[in-house]
Amino acid sequence: MDAMLAALGATVLAFGLLWGVQYFWPRPRIVREHERGLRYRKGRLLGEVGPGRYWLRPRIDELQVVDTRRRQVVVAGQEVLTSDRVPIKVSLICEYTIADVRKALAETEDFQAALYGRIQLALREVIAERGLDDTLAERGAIGAAVREAVSESAARYGVELHEVQVRDFMMAAGLRSAYSDVVLARQQGLAALEKARGESAAVRNLANTAALMERNPGILQLRLLQAVETSSGNRFVISLDPERSRPTGDRGDADD
């Protein structure tokens, strides 16, 4: 009987020691080079920690770790209105890093959701200031404007926003077809305008040439000699005497 009680006591003691080790014995936690963390003890923030190994007591110490490498977030297509009231869907790609771990983890409930929402609002504001033509033509300017509008808010979330780029523009099928027709008509109009300008310039050149030859008849003869010099296999009969080129009636009148 005593042996059984002794064995039972030893078993209880072993379980007690095992439970005590699991409950109180510190456990290691490694923070990698690209990570930063916040250390808590009994719910109180002790401070920020960098790369290294830390011993944490279960149920007493807590270490909240975040990856500080460059991240990329895709803002799905948002339907927004341009300044000329045309609905269009725009999607973005944003790159950012965690610049202040305390602000990102301790002072903001969900910095990723907060940043995502602020980018959506900034995109609506930027597109609302531009017409459809400017929106489609200024992809880089739109991304830069969104980044500028969000940077201050992102800093409050402990985030540094590096780059914002327009990923896609999307329009309804009917609107896309109508816009294509408008662009085609515009290009055809520009082509017709350039053709008319070219024809007008050619007519002006001909008129200037005719006026020049009328004032200087010898230019025509020189031009004819140039044509003869550059041609081959053709026969030309040229009168170089200006008197022979006059009509017979005119010469008879002169003799009289």
MOURLIN-V488406 format. One record per backbone hydrogen bond with DSSP energy under -0.5 kcal/mol. CO is the residue of the C=O (numbers start at 0). NH is the residue of the N-H. If there is no record, write none. Layout:
<<CO;NH> <CO;NH>>
This chain:
<<0;4> <1;5> <2;6> <3;7> <4;8> <5;9> <6;10> <7;11> <8;12> <9;13> <10;14> <11;15> <12;16> <13;17> <14;18> <15;19> <16;20> <17;21> <18;22> <19;23> <19;24> <20;24> <24;57> <26;55> <28;53> <29;31> <30;51> <31;34> <33;67> <35;65> <36;48> <37;63> <38;45> <38;46> <39;61> <40;43> <43;40> <46;38> <48;36> <51;30> <53;28> <53;55> <55;26> <56;59> <56;60> <59;41> <61;39> <62;64> <63;37> <65;35> <70;95> <72;74> <72;93> <73;75> <74;91> <77;79> <77;89> <79;87> <81;84> <84;86> <85;81> <87;79> <88;169> <89;77> <90;166> <90;167> <91;74> <92;164> <93;72> <94;161> <94;162> <95;70> <96;98> <96;159> <99;103> <100;104> <100;105> <101;105> <101;106> <103;110> <109;113> <110;114> <111;115> <112;116> <113;117> <114;118> <115;119> <116;120> <117;121> <118;122> <119;123> <120;124> <121;125> <122;126> <123;127> <124;128> <125;128> <126;82> <126;129> <129;82> <130;134> <131;135> <132;136> <133;137> <137;141> <138;142> <139;143> <140;144> <141;145> <142;146> <143;147> <144;148> <145;149> <146;150> <147;151> <149;153> <150;154> <151;155> <152;156> <153;156> <153;158> <154;157> <157;98> <157;99> <158;160> <159;96> <159;161> <162;94> <164;92> <167;90> <169;88> <171;175> <172;176> <173;177> <174;178> <175;179> <176;180> <177;181> <178;182> <179;183> <180;184> <181;185> <182;186> <183;187> <184;188> <185;189> <186;190> <187;191> <188;192> <189;193> <190;194> <191;195> <192;196> <193;197> <194;198> <195;199> <196;200> <197;201> <198;202> <199;203> <200;204> <201;205> <202;206> <203;207> <204;208> <205;209> <206;210> <207;211> <208;212> <209;213> <210;214> <211;215> <215;218> <215;219> <216;219> <216;220> <217;221> <218;222> <219;223> <220;224> <221;225> <222;226> <223;227> <224;228> <225;229> <226;230> <227;230> <235;237> <237;239> <239;241> <240;243> <240;244> <242;245> <246;250> <247;251> <248;252> <249;253> <250;254> <251;255>>
